[in-house]
Amino acid sequence: MSEDGDGKSVVDLLSDDYAWQILETTSEEAKSVKAISDACGADRSTIYRRLERLEEADFVDDQQELDPDGHHYKSYAANLEAVTVRLEEEGFDVEVVRPEQPADRFTRLYEGFK
């Protein structure tokens, strides 16, 4: 199994329909819980529970937003590029690929110039 922890828990999480829909909905841009709830056709409480599990697995990131009337709310964006499941002699290997962070990309490019 990869360094991403328990492969079965990753597969279990991703097999949940709402988790799947949340990741699809937030893959292009960050969305509020209301927008995610509307897109998934689920109660906000259901979305909050799935977001909590997705955050624990580092599959979504949250950020604070400020709406025009001065209130704060969180928006969520998928932090997942690919999940690969391989059956190997020792069992299943689950690899999670996340987008490269801008700071890491800059470091990699800088190292390439040396």
N, C-alpha and C positions, 0 to 999 in steps of 0.2 A: 504494500500500500504506500501511497505517496506521503509526503510530509503534511498533508492537509487533514490529518486525523483519521477518524473512523470512516472508511469508505462507505459502509452500509448506511451510516447516518446521513451522509451526503446524498446517496441515492434515495433514501427514504424522504428526505426533505424535498428533493427535486421531483419526486413522484406525486407530491401533493398538488392538486389542480390549481389551488389559489396561489401557492408559491410560484408555480410555473407562470401563471398569468401576471403576477406582480413583476417577475423578472422580464417578461415580454413587454409589459406596459412601461417599465422604467429603463428599458435598454437604450433608448435614444436620448431621453432627457429626464431630468428629475421631475417628480410629480408629487403633489400633496396627497395625503391619505384620502381626502374627498375625491380627488381625480382618480386615484387608484381604485377606490371603492366603486365609483361609477363605472369604470372600465371593466371591472371584474364582476359586477353585479352582486356584490357581497356587502354585508354590514361592515361598518367601520371597525367594530370590535374584532371581527374575524380578520380583517386586514392588519390591524395592530398586532394580533397574535402571530400571524405569519411573518410580518416584518421583524418582530422580535427574534424569531427563529432564524430568519435570513441574515439579520445583523450579527447574531452570535456566530454564524458560519462565515461571516465577512463576505456575504454575497450581495449586500446592499450597503450603501453609504448614506448617511443623512446629513443634511445641512439646514441651518436656520434661515428662514426667509422672513422678509418684512412686507406685509401687505400695505396697500395705500392708506388704510385708516390707522396704521401704526401697530397693529397686532403682529405677533410673531407666530410662526408655525414651521413645522419641519417639512422638508421635501426629501424624497428618497430616489436614489439612482442605482441601477444595477452595477455591481462591481464584479462582473463575471464575463469572461470572454468565451470559455469553453470548458467542458467537463468530458473527460475521456475515461471510459471504463474498459479495462482489459482483463480477460481471463488468462491467468498465468498458472504455472505449475503449483506455485505456493498459494494460489487463491486469486481473488480479484484485486486489481490495482486500479485505484481511482486517482486521476490527476485533475486538479483544478487549475485553470489558467485565468489569471486576472489581467486587466489592462495595465500596461506599464505606466507608473506614476510619472508626471512631468519632471520631478527632481531626479528620478532614476534615469530617465531618458537623457537629461542634460549631462549627468555624470557619465553615462555610457558614451555619449558623443564626445565629451571632453577627453575621456580616456583614449578614445580612438585617435585623437589628434597628437597624442604624446609620441 
